Amino acid sequence: MKPRHIAQIILLSAVWGISFLMIRIAATTFPPVWVGMLRSGSGAALLLVLLKLRGNRLPPRKMLPWLLAVALFNNAIPFSFFAWGEQTVPSNTAAVLNATLPIWTMLLGMAVHRTKMGLATILGVLIGFGGVALVVYSRTSDPAPGQGSLTLGITVIVLATLGYATATLIAKAKLQGLDPIGLATAQLSLAASMLAPVAALTRHPAHITL
């Protein structure tokens, strides 16, 4: 592996990891649905500019049902649910819970394809979930950003991770071969469109701080 590739992996990990802290900060001011809408909307706006500059193409309209499903499970629900969960769950714990994504993806994939689980797979799943549970519950004494049920927060974040896994399977089955920039632009735009009316009809941010 070249040094450039290592640097890219470190940068990607930093950007991915810091998002959980940024969600926690945003959730102190914005309601969860607003966090989801702002993440989707700002991402869509940036990608639309990139789309025009680079000449990438949006997915064909016939893909709209699958794009809506992926936008719902990969963006609208997780973005809002992580903000909801991090009202009571520390951001580092949320990041650890997100590490269950590969396990959920594998289990859902096996369920969809009716694949039997071997002993090695069962042991791997148990070890994976056991490790996550050990780390999460060893941090229950960490200060949480707000008052509320830690168990509810953990449950909501796990559901968000399940949403990611569901979207991964849908995209792999139905959205292969599409322009990745166009696909991401469509997903985020549709997610923002889903969340905007919900945000407008529910609780608004009271005091927006710097």
Z-matrix of the N, CA and C atoms (Angstrom, degrees):
N
C 1 1.465
C 2 1.531 1 109.47
N 3 1.308 2 116.30 1 131.65
C 4 1.452 3 121.21 2 -178.04
C 5 1.529 4 110.86 3 -77.16
N 6 1.351 5 117.33 4 154.00
C 7 1.476 6 120.71 5 178.01
C 8 1.524 7 112.35 6 -55.29
N 9 1.339 8 116.62 7 -34.93
C 10 1.469 9 119.82 8 179.01
C 11 1.521 10 110.87 9 -62.06
N 12 1.340 11 116.76 10 -39.46
C 13 1.458 12 120.36 11 -179.95
C 14 1.531 13 111.02 12 -68.05
N 15 1.328 14 116.06 13 -39.20
C 16 1.463 15 120.11 14 177.59
C 17 1.524 16 110.07 15 -62.80
N 18 1.328 17 116.24 16 -43.57
C 19 1.471 18 120.50 17 179.12
C 20 1.523 19 110.81 18 -62.20
N 21 1.326 20 116.63 19 -38.80
C 22 1.464 21 119.99 20 179.36
C 23 1.524 22 111.33 21 -66.67
N 24 1.334 23 116.87 22 -39.01
C 25 1.462 24 120.66 23 178.56
C 26 1.532 25 110.36 24 -64.96
N 27 1.353 26 116.48 25 -42.96
C 28 1.468 27 120.60 26 178.81
C 29 1.525 28 110.31 27 -62.66
N 30 1.335 29 116.88 28 -43.76
C 31 1.464 30 120.87 29 179.58
C 32 1.525 31 110.79 30 -63.55
N 33 1.335 32 116.28 31 -44.05
C 34 1.462 33 120.59 32 178.93
C 35 1.528 34 110.72 33 -61.34
N 36 1.340 35 116.78 34 -42.86
C 37 1.462 36 120.92 35 179.34
C 38 1.523 37 111.15 36 -63.47
N 39 1.332 38 116.10 37 -39.47
C 40 1.469 39 119.82 38 179.59
C 41 1.521 40 111.34 39 -65.50
N 42 1.335 41 116.02 40 -45.42
C 43 1.470 42 120.21 41 179.80
C 44 1.526 43 110.40 42 -64.03
N 45 1.347 44 116.06 43 -44.42
C 46 1.465 45 120.42 44 -179.26
C 47 1.521 46 110.80 45 -65.15
N 48 1.342 47 116.41 46 -44.77
C 49 1.458 48 120.02 47 -176.38
C 50 1.510 49 113.49 48 -69.48
N 51 1.343 50 117.51 49 -38.97
C 52 1.457 51 120.52 50 -176.85
C 53 1.525 52 111.19 51 -68.25
N 54 1.331 53 117.03 52 -19.62
C 55 1.470 54 119.28 53 -178.32
C 56 1.525 55 111.49 54 -60.74
N 57 1.337 56 117.85 55 -33.20
C 58 1.464 57 120.13 56 -179.52
C 59 1.534 58 110.99 57 -67.55
N 60 1.333 59 116.62 58 -37.44
C 61 1.463 60 120.22 59 176.14
C 62 1.518 61 110.37 60 -67.94
N 63 1.331 62 117.03 61 -41.34
C 64 1.464 63 120.64 62 179.86
C 65 1.529 64 111.51 63 -65.44
N 66 1.338 65 116.54 64 -36.06
C 67 1.471 66 120.00 65 176.12
C 68 1.525 67 109.88 66 -61.95
N 69 1.332 68 116.03 67 -44.00
C 70 1.462 69 120.38 68 -179.55
C 71 1.525 70 111.15 69 -61.15
N 72 1.344 71 116.19 70 -42.71
C 73 1.464 72 120.01 71 178.52
C 74 1.524 73 110.41 72 -64.72
N 75 1.333 74 116.81 73 -44.69
C 76 1.470 75 120.60 74 -179.63
C 77 1.524 76 111.49 75 -62.80
N 78 1.340 77 116.23 76 -36.84
C 79 1.466 78 120.57 77 -176.17
C 80 1.518 79 113.11 78 -70.15
N 81 1.341 80 117.83 79 -12.62
C 82 1.463 81 119.39 80 175.66
C 83 1.531 82 111.32 81 -76.34
N 84 1.323 83 116.82 82 -18.17
C 85 1.469 84 121.39 83 -179.11
C 86 1.519 85 112.65 84 -113.75
N 87 1.337 86 116.61 85 -42.74
C 88 1.456 87 120.88 86 -174.71
C 89 1.525 88 111.26 87 -103.27
N 90 1.336 89 117.85 88 139.40
C 91 1.472 90 120.46 89 171.92
C 92 1.529 91 109.89 90 -60.12
N 93 1.334 92 117.52 91 155.91
C 94 1.474 93 121.00 92 -175.34
C 95 1.528 94 114.92 93 -52.86
N 96 1.328 95 117.45 94 -43.84
C 97 1.472 96 119.25 95 -179.03
C 98 1.524 97 110.64 96 -64.33
N 99 1.331 98 116.48 97 -34.55
C 100 1.463 99 120.26 98 177.54
C 101 1.523 100 111.12 99 -66.45
N 102 1.332 101 116.45 100 -39.76
C 103 1.461 102 119.56 101 177.26
C 104 1.527 103 109.61 102 -60.26
N 105 1.330 104 116.48 103 -46.33
C 106 1.452 105 120.45 104 178.02
C 107 1.511 106 112.50 105 -60.81
N 108 1.337 107 116.78 106 -43.36
C 109 1.458 108 120.68 107 -178.82
C 110 1.528 109 111.01 108 -66.23
N 111 1.341 110 116.93 109 -43.40
C 112 1.464 111 120.15 110 -178.71
C 113 1.529 112 111.67 111 -67.89
N 114 1.327 113 117.17 112 -38.39
C 115 1.465 114 119.78 113 176.41
C 116 1.530 115 110.53 114 -62.87
N 117 1.328 116 115.73 115 -47.82
C 118 1.472 117 119.77 116 -178.93
C 119 1.524 118 111.27 117 -65.78
N 120 1.333 119 115.89 118 -45.62
C 121 1.456 120 120.02 119 -176.40
C 122 1.516 121 113.29 120 -65.65
N 123 1.339 122 117.41 121 -44.51
C 124 1.467 123 120.09 122 -179.90
C 125 1.525 124 110.63 123 -68.29
N 126 1.337 125 116.55 124 -37.71
C 127 1.463 126 119.70 125 176.70
C 128 1.518 127 111.95 126 -64.66
N 129 1.328 128 115.81 127 -41.65
C 130 1.465 129 120.26 128 179.26
C 131 1.529 130 111.06 129 -64.22
N 132 1.331 131 116.48 130 -41.17
C 133 1.465 132 120.10 131 -179.55
C 134 1.529 133 111.20 132 -62.64
N 135 1.327 134 116.13 133 -43.90
C 136 1.467 135 120.28 134 179.15
C 137 1.530 136 110.81 135 -64.21
N 138 1.319 137 116.77 136 -43.80
C 139 1.463 138 120.06 137 -178.12
C 140 1.527 139 112.32 138 -70.07
N 141 1.330 140 117.34 139 -31.17
C 142 1.469 141 119.63 140 176.35
C 143 1.519 142 110.87 141 -62.79
N 144 1.335 143 116.31 142 -40.10
C 145 1.470 144 120.33 143 176.54
C 146 1.526 145 109.60 144 -63.62
N 147 1.331 146 116.37 145 -46.47
C 148 1.465 147 120.89 146 178.98
C 149 1.526 148 111.12 147 -61.55
N 150 1.334 149 115.40 148 -38.72
C 151 1.464 150 121.12 149 -179.89
C 152 1.527 151 110.30 150 -59.94
N 153 1.326 152 116.12 151 -44.25
C 154 1.462 153 120.38 152 -178.72
C 155 1.530 154 111.27 153 -70.20
N 156 1.326 155 116.33 154 -40.24
C 157 1.458 156 119.81 155 -176.81
C 158 1.526 157 111.68 156 -68.26
N 159 1.334 158 116.22 157 -37.31
C 160 1.466 159 119.95 158 -174.83
C 161 1.523 160 113.15 159 -95.79
N 162 1.313 161 116.98 160 -9.85
C 163 1.457 162 119.56 161 179.26
C 164 1.517 163 114.05 162 75.86
N 165 1.350 164 116.80 163 23.56
C 166 1.462 165 119.40 164 176.60
C 167 1.521 166 110.33 165 -70.91
N 168 1.340 167 115.75 166 164.37
C 169 1.459 168 120.33 167 -174.78
C 170 1.519 169 110.96 168 -118.53
N 171 1.327 170 114.91 169 139.90
C 172 1.454 171 120.68 170 174.75
C 173 1.532 172 109.93 171 -72.37
N 174 1.324 173 118.41 172 155.76
C 175 1.474 174 120.50 173 177.86
C 176 1.529 175 110.77 174 -63.21
N 177 1.335 176 118.14 175 153.73
C 178 1.471 177 121.00 176 178.12
C 179 1.523 178 111.61 177 -64.87
N 180 1.326 179 116.22 178 154.36
C 181 1.461 180 121.23 179 -175.85
C 182 1.523 181 113.09 180 -62.71
N 183 1.321 182 116.82 181 -26.93
C 184 1.464 183 119.31 182 -179.20
C 185 1.525 184 111.82 183 -64.39
N 186 1.331 185 116.84 184 -16.49
C 187 1.460 186 121.73 185 179.17
C 188 1.527 187 112.36 186 -87.27
N 189 1.328 188 117.25 187 0.46
C 190 1.474 189 120.79 188 -172.64
C 191 1.525 190 114.00 189 -54.26
N 192 1.342 191 120.59 190 -45.55
C 193 1.476 192 118.79 191 179.70
C 194 1.521 193 113.03 192 -58.08
N 195 1.331 194 116.57 193 -41.53
C 196 1.464 195 119.53 194 -179.91
C 197 1.518 196 110.86 195 -73.29
N 198 1.317 197 117.50 196 -34.59
C 199 1.462 198 120.82 197 176.63
C 200 1.529 199 110.68 198 -64.26
N 201 1.327 200 116.34 199 -39.84
C 202 1.466 201 120.21 200 177.42
C 203 1.529 202 110.89 201 -63.21
N 204 1.329 203 116.03 202 -41.82
C 205 1.465 204 119.99 203 179.83
C 206 1.525 205 111.03 204 -64.07
N 207 1.338 206 116.90 205 -44.27
C 208 1.454 207 120.41 206 -179.91
C 209 1.527 208 110.81 207 -67.86
N 210 1.330 209 117.30 208 -40.01
C 211 1.461 210 120.24 209 177.90
C 212 1.528 211 111.19 210 -62.01
N 213 1.328 212 116.28 211 -37.65
C 214 1.465 213 120.70 212 179.56
C 215 1.524 214 111.08 213 -67.20
N 216 1.335 215 116.19 214 -50.76
C 217 1.465 216 120.09 215 -173.27
C 218 1.527 217 113.87 216 -83.36
N 219 1.337 218 117.13 217 -24.25
C 220 1.459 219 119.65 218 -176.68
C 221 1.520 220 113.06 219 -98.89
N 222 1.333 221 116.98 220 -17.95
C 223 1.464 222 119.59 221 -175.54
C 224 1.526 223 113.15 222 -131.27
N 225 1.320 224 117.38 223 -62.12
C 226 1.462 225 119.97 224 -172.76
C 227 1.531 226 112.02 225 -58.72
N 228 1.321 227 117.05 226 -52.33
C 229 1.472 228 120.11 227 -178.34
C 230 1.525 229 111.87 228 -70.88
N 231 1.341 230 120.35 229 -53.90
C 232 1.469 231 118.73 230 -177.52
C 233 1.522 232 113.98 231 -61.36
N 234 1.333 233 117.83 232 -42.86
C 235 1.461 234 119.88 233 -178.62
C 236 1.526 235 110.73 234 -59.71
N 237 1.323 236 116.88 235 -40.90
C 238 1.464 237 120.77 236 179.75
C 239 1.524 238 111.59 237 -75.09
N 240 1.324 239 116.37 238 -40.50
C 241 1.467 240 120.20 239 -176.32
C 242 1.528 241 111.98 240 -70.29
N 243 1.325 242 117.69 241 -36.36
C 244 1.468 243 118.57 242 176.70
C 245 1.530 244 110.20 243 -64.00
N 246 1.326 245 116.99 244 -40.99
C 247 1.467 246 119.80 245 177.19
C 248 1.523 247 111.34 246 -64.48
N 249 1.314 248 116.78 247 -38.30
C 250 1.464 249 121.66 248 176.87
C 251 1.531 250 110.14 249 -64.85
N 252 1.319 251 116.38 250 -49.80
C 253 1.458 252 120.40 251 -177.63
C 254 1.517 253 113.08 252 -63.71
N 255 1.340 254 116.33 253 -36.56
C 256 1.458 255 119.34 254 -177.03
C 257 1.525 256 113.08 255 -76.86
N 258 1.297 257 117.85 256 2.54
C 259 1.457 258 120.02 257 168.91
C 260 1.523 259 110.92 258 -69.73
N 261 1.321 260 116.95 259 -23.30
C 262 1.466 261 121.22 260 179.39
C 263 1.522 262 113.24 261 -126.74
N 264 1.307 263 118.11 262 -13.82
C 265 1.464 264 122.29 263 -177.54
C 266 1.525 265 109.00 264 -109.15
N 267 1.343 266 119.20 265 128.21
C 268 1.474 267 121.06 266 177.55
C 269 1.523 268 111.45 267 -58.01
N 270 1.312 269 116.34 268 150.93
C 271 1.466 270 120.66 269 -175.47
C 272 1.524 271 112.43 270 -63.39
N 273 1.350 272 117.65 271 -35.13
C 274 1.468 273 118.06 272 179.60
C 275 1.525 274 111.39 273 -67.89
N 276 1.340 275 116.54 274 -33.16
C 277 1.461 276 120.33 275 176.71
C 278 1.531 277 110.57 276 -69.84
N 279 1.323 278 116.27 277 -38.12
C 280 1.465 279 120.12 278 176.98
C 281 1.523 280 110.72 279 -61.28
N 282 1.326 281 116.82 280 -39.28
C 283 1.467 282 120.57 281 178.67
C 284 1.530 283 110.86 282 -64.45
N 285 1.336 284 116.69 283 -39.00
C 286 1.473 285 120.16 284 178.26
C 287 1.527 286 110.14 285 -66.46
N 288 1.326 287 117.36 286 -42.40
C 289 1.462 288 120.54 287 178.17
C 290 1.522 289 111.29 288 -61.63
N 291 1.313 290 116.58 289 -34.22
C 292 1.461 291 120.10 290 178.48
C 293 1.526 292 111.40 291 -65.72
N 294 1.335 293 116.49 292 -19.59
C 295 1.467 294 120.61 293 178.83
C 296 1.518 295 112.40 294 -69.29
N 297 1.344 296 117.53 295 -9.92
C 298 1.471 297 119.77 296 176.02
C 299 1.529 298 111.76 297 -77.33
N 300 1.320 299 117.89 298 -5.70
C 301 1.471 300 121.39 299 -177.39
C 302 1.529 301 113.60 300 -52.72
N 303 1.339 302 119.89 301 -49.76
C 304 1.477 303 118.09 302 -179.84
C 305 1.530 304 112.95 303 -60.98
N 306 1.331 305 116.45 304 -33.53
C 307 1.469 306 119.26 305 179.68
C 308 1.521 307 110.06 306 -67.58
N 309 1.339 308 116.77 307 -47.25
C 310 1.467 309 120.21 308 179.43
C 311 1.529 310 110.73 309 -61.49
N 312 1.336 311 116.14 310 -41.35
C 313 1.465 312 119.93 311 -179.53
C 314 1.521 313 110.66 312 -60.85
N 315 1.340 314 116.16 313 -43.47
C 316 1.454 315 120.32 314 179.38
C 317 1.533 316 110.84 315 -64.63
N 318 1.331 317 117.04 316 -45.72
C 319 1.465 318 120.42 317 -177.95
C 320 1.528 319 111.38 318 -64.74
N 321 1.330 320 116.90 319 -43.12
C 322 1.466 321 119.57 320 178.45
C 323 1.529 322 110.80 321 -65.18
N 324 1.331 323 116.26 322 -40.94
C 325 1.457 324 119.93 323 178.19
C 326 1.517 325 111.59 324 -61.61
N 327 1.319 326 117.40 325 -40.97
C 328 1.458 327 120.87 326 178.78
C 329 1.526 328 110.74 327 -67.34
N 330 1.341 329 116.69 328 -35.75
C 331 1.459 330 120.04 329 178.66
C 332 1.531 331 111.26 330 -67.91
N 333 1.329 332 115.89 331 -42.14
C 334 1.465 333 120.14 332 -179.55
C 335 1.527 334 111.05 333 -65.27
N 336 1.324 335 115.89 334 -42.58
C 337 1.468 336 120.43 335 -177.25
C 338 1.529 337 112.45 336 -91.75
N 339 1.341 338 116.13 337 3.20
C 340 1.463 339 122.73 338 178.21
C 341 1.531 340 111.40 339 53.60
N 342 1.316 341 114.11 340 46.86
C 343 1.464 342 120.46 341 178.76
C 344 1.526 343 109.36 342 -89.13
N 345 1.307 344 116.39 343 133.71
C 346 1.457 345 119.80 344 178.87
C 347 1.525 346 110.04 345 -76.19
N 348 1.331 347 114.56 346 143.63
C 349 1.446 348 120.60 347 -177.16
C 350 1.530 349 110.31 348 -94.02
N 351 1.325 350 117.05 349 121.47
C 352 1.451 351 121.69 350 178.11
C 353 1.519 352 111.84 351 -79.64
N 354 1.319 353 115.77 352 171.96
C 355 1.460 354 121.35 353 -177.95
C 356 1.526 355 111.33 354 -61.12
N 357 1.339 356 116.98 355 -42.15
C 358 1.463 357 120.27 356 -179.79
C 359 1.528 358 111.13 357 -62.28
N 360 1.338 359 116.09 358 -39.91
C 361 1.465 360 120.32 359 178.91
C 362 1.523 361 110.67 360 -65.66
N 363 1.330 362 116.72 361 -44.64
C 364 1.467 363 120.82 362 178.89
C 365 1.524 364 110.63 363 -58.63
N 366 1.344 365 116.02 364 -46.26
C 367 1.465 366 119.98 365 179.29
C 368 1.529 367 111.06 366 -62.90
N 369 1.329 368 116.42 367 -40.93
C 370 1.464 369 120.37 368 178.98
C 371 1.513 370 112.10 369 -62.01
N 372 1.340 371 116.45 370 -43.77
C 373 1.467 372 120.93 371 178.92
C 374 1.525 373 110.61 372 -63.74
N 375 1.329 374 116.57 373 -44.97
C 376 1.467 375 120.14 374 -179.58
C 377 1.524 376 111.57 375 -63.34
N 378 1.332 377 116.20 376 -42.25
C 379 1.463 378 119.65 377 178.30
C 380 1.530 379 110.64 378 -64.92
N 381 1.343 380 115.79 379 -42.13
C 382 1.459 381 120.06 380 179.62
C 383 1.516 382 112.56 381 -61.33
N 384 1.333 383 116.42 382 -51.84
C 385 1.459 384 120.33 383 179.00
C 386 1.527 385 111.18 384 -64.67
N 387 1.351 386 116.05 385 -37.85
C 388 1.459 387 119.43 386 179.27
C 389 1.515 388 112.34 387 -63.05
N 390 1.333 389 116.08 388 -40.99
C 391 1.461 390 120.19 389 178.10
C 392 1.514 391 112.35 390 -63.97
N 393 1.325 392 116.16 391 -44.37
C 394 1.466 393 120.08 392 178.58
C 395 1.528 394 110.31 393 -62.99
N 396 1.346 395 116.79 394 -45.34
C 397 1.465 396 120.71 395 -179.96
C 398 1.521 397 111.21 396 -60.91
N 399 1.327 398 116.81 397 -40.43
C 400 1.461 399 121.08 398 -179.92
C 401 1.527 400 111.04 399 -62.78
N 402 1.334 401 115.88 400 -45.71
C 403 1.462 402 119.79 401 -179.35
C 404 1.524 403 111.02 402 -66.51
N 405 1.339 404 116.58 403 -44.01
C 406 1.459 405 120.71 404 -176.97
C 407 1.518 406 111.37 405 -63.76
N 408 1.319 407 117.42 406 -50.18
C 409 1.453 408 119.65 407 -174.98
C 410 1.524 409 112.95 408 -78.14
N 411 1.330 410 117.24 409 -12.06
C 412 1.462 411 118.86 410 171.99
C 413 1.522 412 111.00 411 -79.40
N 414 1.336 413 116.25 412 -11.67
C 415 1.466 414 120.92 413 -178.94
C 416 1.526 415 112.13 414 -108.66
N 417 1.307 416 118.18 415 12.66
C 418 1.458 417 119.96 416 -177.89
C 419 1.516 418 112.34 417 -66.68
N 420 1.338 419 117.19 418 -15.67
C 421 1.457 420 119.91 419 177.73
C 422 1.522 421 112.29 420 -85.86
N 423 1.349 422 117.42 421 -7.68
C 424 1.467 423 120.31 422 178.53
C 425 1.515 424 109.81 423 -65.33
N 426 1.339 425 117.37 424 147.18
C 427 1.464 426 119.28 425 179.11
C 428 1.519 427 111.47 426 -66.23
N 429 1.309 428 115.90 427 127.87
C 430 1.465 429 121.20 428 178.33
C 431 1.516 430 109.64 429 -92.18
N 432 1.329 431 118.90 430 156.01
C 433 1.449 432 121.41 431 -176.04
C 434 1.520 433 114.38 432 -70.85
N 435 1.317 434 118.42 433 -17.13
C 436 1.455 435 119.54 434 -177.58
C 437 1.506 436 110.97 435 -152.96
N 438 1.309 437 115.60 436 -179.90
C 439 1.453 438 121.41 437 179.54
C 440 1.524 439 109.44 438 -96.36
N 441 1.305 440 116.33 439 141.24
C 442 1.452 441 119.86 440 178.79
C 443 1.508 442 109.99 441 153.52
N 444 1.311 443 115.20 442 -170.83
C 445 1.457 444 121.32 443 -175.80
C 446 1.520 445 110.86 444 -82.82
N 447 1.332 446 116.08 445 119.86
C 448 1.458 447 120.54 446 176.22
C 449 1.523 448 110.40 447 -65.73
N 450 1.327 449 116.03 448 -38.91
C 451 1.470 450 120.10 449 -179.96
C 452 1.522 451 110.78 450 -62.32
N 453 1.334 452 117.04 451 -42.31
C 454 1.466 453 120.34 452 177.64
C 455 1.522 454 110.36 453 -62.62
N 456 1.330 455 116.98 454 -42.96
C 457 1.454 456 120.53 455 179.60
C 458 1.513 457 112.00 456 -61.08
N 459 1.331 458 116.69 457 -43.55
C 460 1.467 459 121.01 458 178.67
C 461 1.528 460 110.36 459 -63.58
N 462 1.343 461 116.40 460 -42.57
C 463 1.466 462 120.90 461 179.89
C 464 1.521 463 111.30 462 -61.42
N 465 1.319 464 116.20 463 -43.22
C 466 1.468 465 121.09 464 -179.19
C 467 1.530 466 110.26 465 -63.73
N 468 1.329 467 117.22 466 -41.85
C 469 1.461 468 120.69 467 -179.74
C 470 1.531 469 110.88 468 -67.85
N 471 1.320 470 117.11 469 -38.41
C 472 1.469 471 119.91 470 176.58
C 473 1.530 472 110.06 471 -63.09
N 474 1.335 473 117.08 472 -39.19
C 475 1.469 474 120.53 473 176.99
C 476 1.527 475 110.84 474 -63.92
N 477 1.333 476 116.43 475 -37.19
C 478 1.464 477 119.89 476 176.39
C 479 1.517 478 110.64 477 -62.48
N 480 1.335 479 116.28 478 -41.35
C 481 1.457 480 120.92 479 178.76
C 482 1.527 481 111.01 480 -66.05
N 483 1.323 482 116.14 481 -36.91
C 484 1.470 483 120.05 482 174.48
C 485 1.529 484 110.74 483 -62.28
N 486 1.328 485 116.26 484 -35.50
C 487 1.456 486 120.34 485 176.50
C 488 1.521 487 111.14 486 -62.00
N 489 1.338 488 116.30 487 -43.97
C 490 1.462 489 120.19 488 176.47
C 491 1.531 490 111.01 489 -58.51
N 492 1.325 491 116.15 490 -44.45
C 493 1.462 492 120.18 491 -178.75
C 494 1.527 493 111.23 492 -63.35
N 495 1.336 494 116.40 493 -41.71
C 496 1.466 495 121.08 494 178.39
C 497 1.521 496 110.78 495 -61.56
N 498 1.337 497 115.91 496 -45.39
C 499 1.463 498 120.36 497 179.86
C 500 1.520 499 111.53 498 -63.62
N 501 1.328 500 117.16 499 -36.94
C 502 1.462 501 121.27 500 178.96
C 503 1.524 502 110.69 501 -60.46
N 504 1.330 503 116.29 502 -44.39
C 505 1.467 504 120.03 503 -179.53
C 506 1.531 505 111.27 504 -66.98
N 507 1.332 506 116.93 505 -41.00
C 508 1.466 507 120.05 506 179.32
C 509 1.527 508 110.31 507 -63.63
N 510 1.334 509 115.91 508 -46.40
C 511 1.467 510 119.90 509 -178.34
C 512 1.525 511 111.12 510 -63.47
N 513 1.322 512 116.18 511 -39.77
C 514 1.467 513 119.60 512 -179.62
C 515 1.523 514 111.27 513 -66.03
N 516 1.334 515 116.75 514 -34.32
C 517 1.463 516 120.43 515 -176.61
C 518 1.529 517 112.75 516 -84.88
N 519 1.346 518 116.92 517 -34.07
C 520 1.463 519 119.91 518 -168.95
C 521 1.526 520 115.88 519 -118.99
N 522 1.322 521 118.08 520 -16.17
C 523 1.469 522 119.05 521 -172.27
C 524 1.523 523 112.63 522 -122.39
N 525 1.320 524 116.43 523 27.56
C 526 1.463 525 120.75 524 178.69
C 527 1.524 526 110.89 525 -70.41
N 528 1.332 527 115.98 526 145.94
C 529 1.453 528 121.18 527 172.86
C 530 1.511 529 115.74 528 82.43
N 531 1.327 530 118.42 529 2.84
C 532 1.462 531 120.99 530 179.48
C 533 1.521 532 110.86 531 -84.54
N 534 1.318 533 115.69 532 156.90
C 535 1.460 534 121.72 533 174.94
C 536 1.535 535 108.79 534 -59.04
N 537 1.342 536 119.48 535 119.64
C 538 1.459 537 120.44 536 -175.07
C 539 1.525 538 114.14 537 -62.96
N 540 1.333 539 117.14 538 -36.63
C 541 1.468 540 119.71 539 178.24
C 542 1.526 541 109.87 540 -68.46
N 543 1.323 542 116.18 541 -42.59
C 544 1.463 543 120.09 542 177.80
C 545 1.516 544 112.02 543 -63.93
N 546 1.330 545 116.38 544 -39.65
C 547 1.463 546 121.09 545 179.46
C 548 1.524 547 110.52 546 -64.95
N 549 1.333 548 117.30 547 -46.93
C 550 1.464 549 120.66 548 179.75
C 551 1.527 550 111.20 549 -63.54
N 552 1.323 551 116.67 550 -38.96
C 553 1.473 552 120.58 551 178.51
C 554 1.517 553 110.77 552 -62.76
N 555 1.326 554 116.43 553 -45.58
C 556 1.460 555 120.70 554 179.79
C 557 1.525 556 111.06 555 -63.41
N 558 1.332 557 116.94 556 -44.57
C 559 1.465 558 121.06 557 -179.82
C 560 1.518 559 111.47 558 -57.86
N 561 1.333 560 116.29 559 -52.28
C 562 1.462 561 120.11 560 -175.91
C 563 1.524 562 111.37 561 -67.54
N 564 1.318 563 117.14 562 -37.00
C 565 1.471 564 119.81 563 178.22
C 566 1.527 565 110.95 564 -64.05
N 567 1.327 566 116.87 565 -44.00
C 568 1.465 567 120.85 566 179.23
C 569 1.523 568 110.93 567 -67.15
N 570 1.330 569 117.61 568 -39.20
C 571 1.464 570 120.63 569 178.58
C 572 1.520 571 110.92 570 -63.36
N 573 1.339 572 116.89 571 -43.85
C 574 1.464 573 120.42 572 177.92
C 575 1.525 574 110.97 573 -62.09
N 576 1.336 575 116.35 574 -38.77
C 577 1.470 576 120.61 575 178.79
C 578 1.529 577 111.50 576 -65.78
N 579 1.340 578 116.80 577 -35.54
C 580 1.466 579 120.64 578 177.38
C 581 1.529 580 111.50 579 -67.85
N 582 1.327 581 116.03 580 -41.64
C 583 1.454 582 120.49 581 -172.55
C 584 1.526 583 113.30 582 -82.54
N 585 1.334 584 117.64 583 -25.27
C 586 1.462 585 120.78 584 -175.89
C 587 1.534 586 112.78 585 -57.49
N 588 1.347 587 119.89 586 -50.67
C 589 1.477 588 118.42 587 179.31
C 590 1.523 589 113.00 588 -65.35
N 591 1.333 590 117.21 589 -33.63
C 592 1.465 591 119.79 590 177.58
C 593 1.525 592 109.93 591 -65.88
N 594 1.333 593 116.40 592 -42.88
C 595 1.462 594 120.47 593 178.84
C 596 1.522 595 110.99 594 -63.78
N 597 1.332 596 116.54 595 -37.78
C 598 1.465 597 120.34 596 -178.77
C 599 1.524 598 112.05 597 -67.82
N 600 1.330 599 116.85 598 -31.30
C 601 1.468 600 120.97 599 -175.49
C 602 1.526 601 113.58 600 -94.17
N 603 1.332 602 117.48 601 -8.44
C 604 1.462 603 120.57 602 -178.66
C 605 1.527 604 109.84 603 -111.27
N 606 1.315 605 116.73 604 -168.28
C 607 1.466 606 122.39 605 -174.93
C 608 1.524 607 111.27 606 -59.99
N 609 1.337 608 115.16 607 135.20
C 610 1.453 609 121.49 608 179.29
C 611 1.526 610 109.92 609 -99.08
N 612 1.346 611 117.83 610 158.04
C 613 1.465 612 119.50 611 175.11
C 614 1.518 613 110.80 612 -63.63
N 615 1.324 614 115.97 613 136.00
C 616 1.472 615 120.14 614 -176.33
C 617 1.531 616 111.29 615 -84.28
N 618 1.315 617 116.71 616 -54.85
C 619 1.458 618 121.50 617 -176.90
C 620 1.519 619 108.76 618 -131.30
N 621 1.334 620 115.52 619 113.39
C 622 1.454 621 120.83 620 -179.90
C 623 1.524 622 109.06 621 -91.42
N 624 1.332 623 116.88 622 115.72
C 625 1.459 624 121.42 623 -179.25
C 626 1.510 625 110.15 624 -100.00
N 627 1.336 626 115.44 625 164.77
C 628 1.452 627 120.48 626 179.15
C 629 1.519 628 111.21 627 -60.37
